[in-house]
Structure formats: structure tokens, C-alpha cells
Amino acid sequence: MSRNFHESFTQNEIAPPTERATGLVLAAVAGIVAIIWRESHITLWTASAAGVALAAASLFAPAILRPLNRAWFYFGLLLHRIVNPLVMLAIFAVVFVPAGLLMRIWHDPLRSKRAKNAATYWIDRGEEPNTTKSMTNQF
């Protein structure tokens, strides 16, 4: 049953990447690992061999990488479920909480503090005429 709500809560189906793309990305990651840790000969040769094997498999027989592709895809979805709320919490804690606390300390946008000497809390808006012209083209 569809109602006219502003926001749609339907969940979109996310398609996994191709086996070839996943293999090439993982081969590139293995190459970067080999370059970064080139002082350790075991890591250099292991990462280089894994990168070459992944690149060859993704170019010549990408169907072999289907289980790896599915595992990598679901690992990414799991990371999304964990990292996304943490990043949102960090943004909220770093940006909005301090801004709200500073605003609460130094700024009173609703003018809610009591003025002991005030006869009234009415805000005088001046002598602006109340015409129908002010109501047209408001935005």
C-alpha cells in the first residue's frame, strides 16, 4: 500500500561488481602491499605472486573468482553497516554537539532569558505598513 509520504523506505537492491573488476582491484591492492612492504622479502614475493595470480585469473578465467567476489561484496556490506553509523556518530559528536553547547552558552536565539527590568517582552517591529504588496512574491 503506497501512501504519499515524502520519504521512500524501500530498500534498493545492490548489485555486486563483476568478478573481473574485483580480481583487478584485489591485484592492485596486492601490488600496493608489495610496494609498501618491499623490505620484507616474504611479503614482497607473497603479495607479488598473489597480485599476478589474481590479475591472471581475472583476465583469463574470471568465473574462478566468483566465491571471492561474493565474499568481498558481503564483507563490504558488513563494513558499511558498521562504519556508516560510526562515521555519522563522529560527525554528530564533533560538529553538532559542540555547536549546540556553544550556542546554549553564548547565544539565545529564542530570547528565552528573563529580563528583570523589562516592562514587556514584545519586540517592536517598527512602522512598516501592512499592505497586501508585502504578501506577494514572498520567495
N, CA, C and O atoms as a GROMACS GRO file, in nm:
protein
  556
    1MET      N    1   0.083  -0.116   0.000
    1MET     CA    2   0.000   0.000   0.000
    1MET      C    3   0.088   0.124   0.000
    1MET      O    4   0.170   0.143   0.090
    2SER      N    5   0.072   0.205  -0.098
    2SER     CA    6   0.156   0.323  -0.110
    2SER      C    7   0.080   0.446  -0.061
    2SER      O    8  -0.031   0.476  -0.106
    3ARG      N    9   0.143   0.515   0.030
    3ARG     CA   10   0.087   0.643   0.075
    3ARG      C   11   0.178   0.753   0.023
    3ARG      O   12   0.291   0.728  -0.018
    4ASN      N   13   0.129   0.871   0.026
    4ASN     CA   14   0.206   0.984  -0.026
    4ASN      C   15   0.296   1.042   0.082
    4ASN      O   16   0.279   1.156   0.124
    5PHE      N   17   0.391   0.962   0.127
    5PHE     CA   18   0.489   1.012   0.222
    5PHE      C   19   0.602   1.077   0.144
    5PHE      O   20   0.623   1.049   0.026
    6HIS      N   21   0.674   1.164   0.211
    6HIS     CA   22   0.784   1.234   0.145
    6HIS      C   23   0.902   1.140   0.118
    6HIS      O   24   0.965   1.147   0.013
    7GLU      N   25   0.929   1.052   0.213
    7GLU     CA   26   1.046   0.967   0.202
    7GLU      C   27   1.005   0.823   0.171
    7GLU      O   28   0.909   0.772   0.228
    8SER      N   29   1.078   0.761   0.082
    8SER     CA   30   1.051   0.623   0.047
    8SER      C   31   1.144   0.533   0.129
    8SER      O   32   1.265   0.553   0.131
    9PHE      N   33   1.086   0.434   0.195
    9PHE     CA   34   1.164   0.345   0.278
    9PHE      C   35   1.191   0.212   0.209
    9PHE      O   36   1.223   0.113   0.276
   10THR      N   37   1.178   0.208   0.079
   10THR     CA   38   1.209   0.084   0.007
   10THR      C   39   1.359   0.066   0.002
   10THR      O   40   1.436   0.162  -0.004
   11GLN      N   41   1.400  -0.059   0.005
   11GLN     CA   42   1.543  -0.089   0.004
   11GLN      C   43   1.583  -0.126  -0.138
   11GLN      O   44   1.525  -0.216  -0.199
   12ASN      N   45   1.681  -0.056  -0.189
   12ASN     CA   46   1.727  -0.082  -0.325
   12ASN      C   47   1.818  -0.203  -0.327
   12ASN      O   48   1.897  -0.224  -0.234
   13GLU      N   49   1.807  -0.281  -0.432
   13GLU     CA   50   1.893  -0.398  -0.449
   13GLU      C   51   2.029  -0.352  -0.500
   13GLU      O   52   2.038  -0.282  -0.600
   14ILE      N   53   2.133  -0.391  -0.429
   14ILE     CA   54   2.268  -0.353  -0.467
   14ILE      C   55   2.329  -0.468  -0.546
   14ILE      O   56   2.336  -0.581  -0.498
   15ALA      N   57   2.373  -0.438  -0.666
   15ALA     CA   58   2.432  -0.542  -0.750
   15ALA      C   59   2.581  -0.555  -0.719
   15ALA      O   60   2.651  -0.454  -0.709
   16PRO      N   61   2.630  -0.677  -0.704
   16PRO     CA   62   2.774  -0.694  -0.678
   16PRO      C   63   2.854  -0.661  -0.804
   16PRO      O   64   2.801  -0.667  -0.915
   17PRO      N   65   2.981  -0.625  -0.786
   17PRO     CA   66   3.064  -0.596  -0.904
   17PRO      C   67   3.097  -0.723  -0.980
   17PRO      O   68   3.071  -0.834  -0.933
   18THR      N   69   3.152  -0.707  -1.096
   18THR     CA   70   3.189  -0.824  -1.176
   18THR      C   71   3.312  -0.890  -1.115
   18THR      O   72   3.388  -0.828  -1.041
   19GLU      N   73   3.330  -1.018  -1.148
   19GLU     CA   74   3.445  -1.092  -1.096
   19GLU      C   75   3.575  -1.033  -1.149
   19GLU      O   76   3.676  -1.029  -1.079
   20ARG      N   77   3.572  -0.987  -1.272
   20ARG     CA   78   3.692  -0.929  -1.332
   20ARG      C   79   3.733  -0.801  -1.258
   20ARG      O   80   3.851  -0.782  -1.228
   21ALA      N   81   3.637  -0.716  -1.229
   21ALA     CA   82   3.668  -0.591  -1.158
   21ALA      C   83   3.721  -0.619  -1.018
   21ALA      O   84   3.817  -0.556  -0.974
   22THR      N   85   3.658  -0.714  -0.948
   22THR     CA   86   3.705  -0.749  -0.814
   22THR      C   87   3.846  -0.806  -0.819
   22THR      O   88   3.930  -0.770  -0.736
   23GLY      N   89   3.874  -0.893  -0.914
   23GLY     CA   90   4.008  -0.951  -0.926
   23GLY      C   91   4.114  -0.846  -0.954
   23GLY      O   92   4.223  -0.850  -0.898
   24LEU      N   93   4.082  -0.752  -1.043
   24LEU     CA   94   4.179  -0.648  -1.075
   24LEU      C   95   4.203  -0.553  -0.957
   24LEU      O   96   4.315  -0.509  -0.934
   25VAL      N   97   4.097  -0.522  -0.883
   25VAL     CA   98   4.113  -0.437  -0.764
   25VAL      C   99   4.198  -0.507  -0.660
   25VAL      O  100   4.288  -0.446  -0.602
   26LEU      N  101   4.170  -0.634  -0.635
   26LEU     CA  102   4.250  -0.707  -0.535
   26LEU      C  103   4.394  -0.727  -0.583
   26LEU      O  104   4.485  -0.728  -0.500
   27ALA      N  105   4.415  -0.741  -0.712
   27ALA     CA  106   4.552  -0.750  -0.765
   27ALA      C  107   4.625  -0.617  -0.744
   27ALA      O  108   4.743  -0.616  -0.709
   28ALA      N  109   4.555  -0.507  -0.764
   28ALA     CA  110   4.616  -0.375  -0.741
   28ALA      C  111   4.649  -0.356  -0.593
   28ALA      O  112   4.755  -0.302  -0.559
   29VAL      N  113   4.560  -0.401  -0.505
   29VAL     CA  114   4.586  -0.392  -0.360
   29VAL      C  115   4.707  -0.476  -0.324
   29VAL      O  116   4.791  -0.433  -0.245
   30ALA      N  117   4.717  -0.596  -0.380
   30ALA     CA  118   4.834  -0.681  -0.353
   30ALA      C  119   4.961  -0.615  -0.405
   30ALA      O  120   5.066  -0.625  -0.340
   31GLY      N  121   4.955  -0.549  -0.519
   31GLY     CA  122   5.071  -0.477  -0.571
   31GLY      C  123   5.112  -0.362  -0.480
   31GLY      O  124   5.231  -0.339  -0.459
   32ILE      N  125   5.014  -0.290  -0.428
   32ILE     CA  126   5.044  -0.180  -0.335
   32ILE      C  127   5.107  -0.233  -0.207
   32ILE      O  128   5.201  -0.174  -0.154
   33VAL      N  129   5.054  -0.345  -0.156
   33VAL     CA  130   5.112  -0.408  -0.036
   33VAL      C  131   5.256  -0.449  -0.064
   33VAL      O  132   5.342  -0.431   0.022
   34ALA      N  133   5.281  -0.505  -0.180
   34ALA     CA  134   5.418  -0.546  -0.215
   34ALA      C  135   5.511  -0.426  -0.223
   34ALA      O  136   5.627  -0.436  -0.182
   35ILE      N  137   5.463  -0.314  -0.274
   35ILE     CA  138   5.547  -0.194  -0.283
   35ILE      C  139   5.573  -0.134  -0.145
   35ILE      O  140   5.685  -0.093  -0.115
   36ILE      N  141   5.470  -0.131  -0.061
   36ILE     CA  142   5.487  -0.070   0.071
   36ILE      C  143   5.582  -0.152   0.158
   36ILE      O  144   5.670  -0.095   0.223
   37TRP      N  145   5.566  -0.284   0.159
   37TRP     CA  146   5.649  -0.369   0.244
   37TRP      C  147   5.754  -0.444   0.162
   37TRP      O  148   5.769  -0.565   0.175
   38ARG      N  149   5.824  -0.372   0.080
   38ARG     CA  150   5.924  -0.437  -0.005
   38ARG      C  151   6.051  -0.475   0.071
   38ARG      O  152   6.131  -0.551   0.018
   39GLU      N  153   6.071  -0.423   0.193
   39GLU     CA  154   6.189  -0.461   0.271
   39GLU      C  155   6.180  -0.605   0.317
   39GLU      O  156   6.282  -0.674   0.327
   40SER      N  157   6.059  -0.652   0.345
   40SER     CA  158   6.040  -0.791   0.386
   40SER      C  159   6.024  -0.877   0.260
   40SER      O  160   5.925  -0.864   0.188
   41HIS      N  161   6.120  -0.963   0.234
   41HIS     CA  162   6.120  -1.040   0.110
   41HIS      C  163   6.003  -1.139   0.104
   41HIS      O  164   5.950  -1.167  -0.003
   42ILE      N  165   5.962  -1.191   0.221
   42ILE     CA  166   5.850  -1.285   0.223
   42ILE      C  167   5.722  -1.214   0.180
   42ILE      O  168   5.646  -1.265   0.098
   43THR      N  169   5.698  -1.096   0.236
   43THR     CA  170   5.579  -1.019   0.200
   43THR      C  171   5.585  -0.975   0.054
   43THR      O  172   5.484  -0.978  -0.016
   44LEU      N  173   5.702  -0.934   0.010
   44LEU     CA  174   5.717  -0.889  -0.129
   44LEU      C  175   5.681  -1.000  -0.227
   44LEU      O  176   5.603  -0.978  -0.319
   45TRP      N  177   5.738  -1.118  -0.208
   45TRP     CA  178   5.713  -1.228  -0.301
   45TRP      C  179   5.571  -1.283  -0.286
   45TRP      O  180   5.508  -1.319  -0.386
   46THR      N  181   5.519  -1.289  -0.165
   46THR     CA  182   5.383  -1.339  -0.145
   46THR      C  183   5.280  -1.245  -0.207
   46THR      O  184   5.191  -1.290  -0.279
   47ALA      N  185   5.293  -1.116  -0.179
   47ALA     CA  186   5.198  -1.020  -0.234
   47ALA      C  187   5.211  -1.009  -0.386
   47ALA      O  188   5.111  -0.996  -0.456
   48SER      N  189   5.333  -1.016  -0.436
   48SER     CA  190   5.352  -1.010  -0.582
   48SER      C  191   5.291  -1.132  -0.650
   48SER      O  192   5.225  -1.119  -0.753
   49ALA      N  193   5.313  -1.250  -0.593
   49ALA     CA  194   5.256  -1.372  -0.651
   49ALA      C  195   5.104  -1.369  -0.645
   49ALA      O  196   5.037  -1.409  -0.740
   50ALA      N  197   5.049  -1.322  -0.532
   50ALA     CA  198   4.903  -1.313  -0.521
   50ALA      C  199   4.847  -1.212  -0.622
   50ALA      O  200   4.743  -1.237  -0.682
   51GLY      N  201   4.916  -1.100  -0.640
   51GLY     CA  202   4.871  -1.000  -0.736
   51GLY      C  203   4.874  -1.051  -0.878
   51GLY      O  204   4.780  -1.028  -0.954
   52VAL      N  205   4.980  -1.120  -0.914
   52VAL     CA  206   4.990  -1.176  -1.050
   52VAL      C  207   4.884  -1.283  -1.071
   52VAL      O  208   4.821  -1.288  -1.176
   53ALA      N  209   4.864  -1.369  -0.971
   53ALA     CA  210   4.764  -1.476  -0.983
   53ALA      C  211   4.623  -1.417  -0.995
   53ALA      O  212   4.543  -1.464  -1.076
   54LEU      N  213   4.593  -1.316  -0.914
   54LEU     CA  214   4.460  -1.253  -0.922
   54LEU      C  215   4.441  -1.182  -1.055
   54LEU      O  216   4.333  -1.190  -1.114
   55ALA      N  217   4.542  -1.113  -1.103
   55ALA     CA  218   4.530  -1.044  -1.232
   55ALA      C  219   4.512  -1.144  -1.345
   55ALA      O  220   4.429  -1.121  -1.434
   56ALA      N  221   4.587  -1.253  -1.344
   56ALA     CA  222   4.573  -1.355  -1.449
   56ALA      C  223   4.436  -1.421  -1.443
   56ALA      O  224   4.373  -1.442  -1.546
   57ALA      N  225   4.391  -1.453  -1.323
   57ALA     CA  226   4.260  -1.517  -1.310
   57ALA      C  227   4.149  -1.422  -1.354
   57ALA      O  228   4.053  -1.465  -1.418
   58SER      N  229   4.160  -1.294  -1.320
   58SER     CA  230   4.054  -1.201  -1.358
   58SER      C  231   4.053  -1.173  -1.507
   58SER      O  232   3.948  -1.142  -1.563
   59LEU      N  233   4.167  -1.182  -1.572
   59LEU     CA  234   4.171  -1.157  -1.716
   59LEU      C  235   4.135  -1.280  -1.799
   59LEU      O  236   4.069  -1.267  -1.902
   60PHE      N  237   4.177  -1.399  -1.755
   60PHE     CA  238   4.160  -1.518  -1.838
   60PHE      C  239   4.048  -1.611  -1.792
   60PHE      O  240   3.989  -1.679  -1.876
   61ALA      N  241   4.018  -1.615  -1.663
   61ALA     CA  242   3.911  -1.703  -1.613
   61ALA      C  243   3.842  -1.636  -1.494
   61ALA      O  244   3.860  -1.678  -1.380
   62PRO      N  245   3.763  -1.533  -1.520
   62PRO     CA  246   3.702  -1.459  -1.409
   62PRO      C  247   3.600  -1.540  -1.330
   62PRO      O  248   3.570  -1.505  -1.216
   63ALA      N  249   3.546  -1.648  -1.387
   63ALA     CA  250   3.447  -1.729  -1.314
   63ALA      C  251   3.508  -1.796  -1.191
   63ALA      O  252   3.437  -1.830  -1.097
   64ILE      N  253   3.639  -1.815  -1.192
   64ILE     CA  254   3.707  -1.875  -1.076
   64ILE      C  255   3.695  -1.784  -0.954
   64ILE      O  256   3.695  -1.832  -0.840
   65LEU      N  257   3.686  -1.655  -0.977
   65LEU     CA  258   3.684  -1.558  -0.868
   65LEU      C  259   3.545  -1.531  -0.811
   65LEU      O  260   3.529  -1.442  -0.728
   66ARG      N  261   3.444  -1.607  -0.855
   66ARG     CA  262   3.307  -1.582  -0.807
   66ARG      C  263   3.294  -1.594  -0.655
   66ARG      O  264   3.234  -1.506  -0.594
   67PRO      N  265   3.347  -1.700  -0.590
   67PRO     CA  266   3.336  -1.705  -0.442
   67PRO      C  267   3.410  -1.590  -0.374
   67PRO      O  268   3.361  -1.535  -0.274
   68LEU      N  269   3.525  -1.553  -0.427
   68LEU     CA  270   3.600  -1.440  -0.370
   68LEU      C  271   3.522  -1.310  -0.389
   68LEU      O  272   3.520  -1.225  -0.301
   69ASN      N  273   3.460  -1.295  -0.505
   69ASN     CA  274   3.380  -1.176  -0.533
   69ASN      C  275   3.263  -1.166  -0.436
   69ASN      O  276   3.237  -1.058  -0.381
   70ARG      N  277   3.191  -1.276  -0.414
   70ARG     CA  278   3.077  -1.275  -0.322
   70ARG      C  279   3.124  -1.244  -0.179
   70ARG      O  280   3.060  -1.166  -0.108
   71ALA      N  281   3.235  -1.306  -0.137
   71ALA     CA  282   3.286  -1.281  -0.002
   71ALA      C  283   3.327  -1.135   0.014
   71ALA      O  284   3.298  -1.073   0.116
   72TRP      N  285   3.394  -1.080  -0.087
   72TRP     CA  286   3.438  -0.941  -0.082
   72TRP      C  287   3.318  -0.847  -0.080
   72TRP      O  288   3.319  -0.746  -0.010
   73PHE      N  289   3.214  -0.879  -0.157
   73PHE     CA  290   3.094  -0.797  -0.163
   73PHE      C  291   3.022  -0.796  -0.028
   73PHE      O  292   2.984  -0.690   0.021
   74TYR      N  293   3.004  -0.914   0.032
   74TYR     CA  294   2.935  -0.919   0.161
   74TYR      C  295   3.020  -0.859   0.273
   74TYR      O  296   2.966  -0.805   0.369
   75PHE      N  297   3.152  -0.869   0.261
   75PHE     CA  298   3.239  -0.803   0.357
   75PHE      C  299   3.222  -0.651   0.347
   75PHE      O  300   3.221  -0.582   0.449
   76GLY      N  301   3.209  -0.598   0.227
   76GLY     CA  302   3.185  -0.455   0.207
   76GLY      C  303   3.052  -0.412   0.265
   76GLY      O  304   3.042  -0.304   0.325
   77LEU      N  305   2.948  -0.494   0.247
   77LEU     CA  306   2.818  -0.461   0.306
   77LEU      C  307   2.824  -0.461   0.458
   77LEU      O  308   2.765  -0.376   0.524
   78LEU      N  309   2.898  -0.558   0.515
   78LEU     CA  310   2.915  -0.562   0.660
   78LEU      C  311   2.989  -0.438   0.710
   78LEU      O  312   2.950  -0.378   0.810
   79LEU      N  313   3.096  -0.401   0.640
   79LEU     CA  314   3.169  -0.279   0.677
   79LEU      C  315   3.079  -0.156   0.668
   79LEU      O  316   3.088  -0.067   0.752
   80HIS      N  317   2.994  -0.152   0.567
   80HIS     CA  318   2.901  -0.040   0.552
   80HIS      C  319   2.808  -0.031   0.672
   80HIS      O  320   2.783   0.078   0.724
   81ARG      N  321   2.757  -0.144   0.717
   81ARG     CA  322   2.665  -0.144   0.832
   81ARG      C  323   2.734  -0.104   0.961
   81ARG      O  324   2.670  -0.050   1.051
   82ILE      N  325   2.864  -0.129   0.972
   82ILE     CA  326   2.937  -0.096   1.094
   82ILE      C  327   2.994   0.046   1.088
   82ILE      O  328   2.979   0.123   1.183
   83VAL      N  329   3.059   0.080   0.977
   83VAL     CA  330   3.132   0.206   0.969
   83VAL      C  331   3.040   0.326   0.950
   83VAL      O  332   3.066   0.432   1.006
   84ASN      N  333   2.934   0.312   0.873
   84ASN     CA  334   2.846   0.424   0.844
   84ASN      C  335   2.786   0.485   0.971
   84ASN      O  336   2.794   0.607   0.987
   85PRO      N  337   2.728   0.408   1.062
   85PRO     CA  338   2.679   0.470   1.186
   85PRO      C  339   2.790   0.531   1.271
   85PRO      O  340   2.768   0.633   1.337
   86LEU      N  341   2.908   0.470   1.270
   86LEU     CA  342   3.018   0.526   1.348
   86LEU      C  343   3.064   0.661   1.291
   86LEU      O  344   3.095   0.753   1.367
   87VAL      N  345   3.068   0.672   1.159
   87VAL     CA  346   3.107   0.799   1.097
   87VAL      C  347   3.001   0.905   1.126
   87VAL      O  348   3.034   1.019   1.156
   88MET      N  349   2.874   0.867   1.116
   88MET     CA  350   2.767   0.962   1.147
   88MET      C  351   2.773   1.007   1.293
   88MET      O  352   2.752   1.125   1.323
   89LEU      N  353   2.802   0.914   1.384
   89LEU     CA  354   2.817   0.948   1.526
   89LEU      C  355   2.935   1.043   1.545
   89LEU      O  356   2.926   1.139   1.622
   90ALA      N  357   3.045   1.017   1.477
   90ALA     CA  358   3.163   1.104   1.490
   90ALA      C  359   3.133   1.244   1.439
   90ALA      O  360   3.172   1.343   1.501
   91ILE      N  361   3.064   1.254   1.325
   91ILE     CA  362   3.028   1.385   1.272
   91ILE      C  363   2.936   1.458   1.369
   91ILE      O  364   2.953   1.577   1.394
   92PHE      N  365   2.839   1.387   1.424
   92PHE     CA  366   2.746   1.447   1.519
   92PHE      C  367   2.821   1.495   1.643
   92PHE      O  368   2.798   1.605   1.692
   93ALA      N  369   2.912   1.410   1.695
   93ALA     CA  370   2.984   1.443   1.818
   93ALA      C  371   3.084   1.555   1.796
   93ALA      O  372   3.109   1.634   1.888
   94VAL      N  373   3.143   1.564   1.677
   94VAL     CA  374   3.247   1.664   1.654
   94VAL      C  375   3.189   1.797   1.606
   94VAL      O  376   3.244   1.903   1.636
   95VAL      N  377   3.078   1.794   1.532
   95VAL     CA  378   3.024   1.917   1.474
   95VAL      C  379   2.904   1.969   1.551
   95VAL      O  380   2.905   2.083   1.598
   96PHE      N  381   2.801   1.888   1.565
   96PHE     CA  382   2.675   1.939   1.616
   96PHE      C  383   2.672   1.955   1.767
   96PHE      O  384   2.615   2.052   1.817
   97VAL      N  385   2.730   1.863   1.841
   97VAL     CA  386   2.728   1.875   1.987
   97VAL      C  387   2.804   1.999   2.033
   97VAL      O  388   2.750   2.076   2.113
   98PRO      N  389   2.928   2.023   1.987
   98PRO     CA  390   2.995   2.146   2.030
   98PRO      C  391   2.922   2.272   1.985
   98PRO      O  392   2.915   2.370   2.060
   99ALA      N  393   2.867   2.271   1.864
   99ALA     CA  394   2.793   2.389   1.818
   99ALA      C  395   2.671   2.413   1.905
   99ALA      O  396   2.642   2.528   1.940
  100GLY      N  397   2.601   2.308   1.942
  100GLY     CA  398   2.486   2.323   2.030
  100GLY      C  399   2.524   2.370   2.169
  100GLY      O  400   2.455   2.454   2.228
  101LEU      N  401   2.635   2.317   2.222
  101LEU     CA  402   2.680   2.361   2.354
  101LEU      C  403   2.724   2.507   2.352
  101LEU      O  404   2.691   2.583   2.443
  102LEU      N  405   2.799   2.546   2.250
  102LEU     CA  406   2.840   2.686   2.239
  102LEU      C  407   2.720   2.778   2.222
  102LEU      O  408   2.716   2.887   2.280
  103MET      N  409   2.624   2.735   2.144
  103MET     CA  410   2.505   2.816   2.125
  103MET      C  411   2.424   2.827   2.254
  103MET      O  412   2.366   2.931   2.283
  104ARG      N  413   2.421   2.720   2.330
  104ARG     CA  414   2.348   2.721   2.457
  104ARG      C  415   2.416   2.814   2.557
  104ARG      O  416   2.348   2.879   2.637
  105ILE      N  417   2.549   2.820   2.553
  105ILE     CA  418   2.622   2.904   2.649
  105ILE      C  419   2.613   3.051   2.612
  105ILE      O  420   2.581   3.134   2.697
  106TRP      N  421   2.641   3.087   2.484
  106TRP     CA  422   2.657   3.227   2.449
  106TRP      C  423   2.542   3.288   2.368
  106TRP      O  424   2.535   3.411   2.358
  107HIS      N  425   2.456   3.210   2.313
  107HIS     CA  426   2.356   3.266   2.223
  107HIS      C  427   2.217   3.221   2.267
  107HIS      O  428   2.198   3.106   2.306
  108ASP      N  429   2.122   3.311   2.260
  108ASP     CA  430   1.984   3.281   2.298
  108ASP      C  431   1.892   3.316   2.181
  108ASP      O  432   1.832   3.423   2.181
  109PRO      N  433   1.881   3.227   2.081
  109PRO     CA  434   1.805   3.263   1.961
  109PRO      C  435   1.656   3.282   1.986
  109PRO      O  436   1.590   3.354   1.910
  110LEU      N  437   1.601   3.221   2.089
  110LEU     CA  438   1.459   3.237   2.118
  110LEU      C  439   1.431   3.349   2.218
  110LEU      O  440   1.316   3.374   2.254
  111ARG      N  441   1.535   3.414   2.263
  111ARG     CA  442   1.525   3.520   2.364
  111ARG      C  443   1.445   3.471   2.485
  111ARG      O  444   1.349   3.535   2.528
  112SER      N  445   1.486   3.357   2.537
  112SER     CA  446   1.412   3.294   2.647
  112SER      C  447   1.462   3.333   2.785
  112SER      O  448   1.402   3.294   2.885
  113LYS      N  449   1.570   3.409   2.794
  113LYS     CA  450   1.620   3.452   2.925
  113LYS      C  451   1.535   3.567   2.977
  113LYS      O  452   1.490   3.652   2.900
  114ARG      N  453   1.514   3.568   3.106
  114ARG     CA  454   1.433   3.673   3.168
  114ARG      C  455   1.510   3.804   3.176
  114ARG      O  456   1.630   3.805   3.206
  115ALA      N  457   1.442   3.910   3.150
  115ALA     CA  458   1.497   4.044   3.167
  115ALA      C  459   1.427   4.106   3.287
  115ALA      O  460   1.306   4.131   3.283
  116LYS      N  461   1.502   4.130   3.395
  116LYS     CA  462   1.441   4.178   3.520
  116LYS      C  463   1.380   4.317   3.505
  116LYS      O  464   1.278   4.345   3.568
  117ASN      N  465   1.439   4.403   3.424
  117ASN     CA  466   1.392   4.541   3.412
  117ASN      C  467   1.288   4.559   3.303
  117ASN      O  468   1.234   4.669   3.289
  118ALA      N  469   1.258   4.458   3.225
  118ALA     CA  470   1.170   4.474   3.109
  118ALA      C  471   1.025   4.488   3.152
  118ALA      O  472   0.975   4.413   3.235
  119ALA      N  473   0.958   4.587   3.093
  119ALA     CA  474   0.816   4.604   3.119
  119ALA      C  475   0.736   4.505   3.035
  119ALA      O  476   0.630   4.459   3.077
  120THR      N  477   0.788   4.472   2.917
  120THR     CA  478   0.722   4.377   2.829
  120THR      C  479   0.829   4.303   2.747
  120THR      O  480   0.942   4.351   2.732
  121TYR      N  481   0.792   4.191   2.696
  121TYR     CA  482   0.883   4.115   2.610
  121TYR      C  483   0.846   4.131   2.463
  121TYR      O  484   0.898   4.060   2.377
  122TRP      N  485   0.757   4.222   2.435
  122TRP     CA  486   0.713   4.248   2.299
  122TRP      C  487   0.828   4.304   2.218
  122TRP      O  488   0.900   4.393   2.264
  123ILE      N  489   0.846   4.254   2.095
  123ILE     CA  490   0.951   4.303   2.006
  123ILE      C  491   0.886   4.398   1.907
  123ILE      O  492   0.802   4.357   1.826
  124ASP      N  493   0.923   4.524   1.912
  124ASP     CA  494   0.866   4.625   1.825
  124ASP      C  495   0.926   4.611   1.686
  124ASP      O  496   1.048   4.617   1.670
  125ARG      N  497   0.843   4.592   1.588
  125ARG     CA  498   0.889   4.571   1.451
  125ARG      C  499   0.897   4.700   1.370
  125ARG      O  500   0.935   4.695   1.253
  126GLY      N  501   0.865   4.810   1.425
  126GLY     CA  502   0.879   4.937   1.353
  126GLY      C  503   0.749   4.980   1.288
  126GLY      O  504   0.641   4.927   1.318
  127GLU      N  505   0.761   5.076   1.200
  127GLU     CA  506   0.646   5.138   1.136
  127GLU      C  507   0.624   5.086   0.995
  127GLU      O  508   0.582   5.163   0.908
  128GLU      N  509   0.649   4.962   0.969
  128GLU     CA  510   0.632   4.907   0.836
  128GLU      C  511   0.483   4.892   0.806
  128GLU      O  512   0.410   4.832   0.886
  129PRO      N  513   0.436   4.945   0.694
  129PRO     CA  514   0.293   4.935   0.664
  129PRO      C  515   0.253   4.790   0.632
  129PRO      O  516   0.330   4.714   0.574
  130ASN      N  517   0.135   4.756   0.671
  130ASN     CA  518   0.081   4.622   0.650
  130ASN      C  519   0.000   4.622   0.521
  130ASN      O  520  -0.122   4.641   0.525
  131THR      N  521   0.064   4.602   0.409
  131THR     CA  522  -0.005   4.607   0.281
  131THR      C  523  -0.008   4.468   0.219
  131THR      O  524   0.066   4.379   0.258
  132THR      N  525  -0.095   4.453   0.123
  132THR     CA  526  -0.103   4.325   0.053
  132THR      C  527   0.018   4.305  -0.037
  132THR      O  528   0.048   4.192  -0.077
  133LYS      N  529   0.088   4.412  -0.070
  133LYS     CA  530   0.206   4.401  -0.154
  133LYS      C  531   0.317   4.322  -0.085
  133LYS      O  532   0.396   4.254  -0.151
  134SER      N  533   0.323   4.328   0.046
  134SER     CA  534   0.426   4.253   0.118
  134SER      C  535   0.396   4.104   0.118
  134SER      O  536   0.485   4.024   0.148
  135MET      N  537   0.275   4.064   0.085
  135MET     CA  538   0.238   3.923   0.085
  135MET      C  539   0.255   3.856  -0.052
  135MET      O  540   0.246   3.734  -0.060
  136THR      N  541   0.280   3.932  -0.157
  136THR     CA  542   0.300   3.873  -0.289
  136THR      C  543   0.449   3.856  -0.314
  136THR      O  544   0.531   3.933  -0.264
  137ASN      N  545   0.483   3.755  -0.390
  137ASN     CA  546   0.622   3.722  -0.423
  137ASN      C  547   0.709   3.712  -0.297
  137ASN      O  548   0.811   3.780  -0.285
  138GLN      N  549   0.667   3.628  -0.206
  138GLN     CA  550   0.740   3.617  -0.080
  138GLN      C  551   0.875   3.548  -0.098
  138GLN      O  552   0.968   3.575  -0.022
  139PHE      N  553   0.886   3.463  -0.195
  139PHE     CA  554   1.010   3.387  -0.208
  139PHE      C  555   1.075   3.413  -0.342
  139PHE      O  556   1.181   3.357  -0.371
   0.00000   0.00000   0.00000
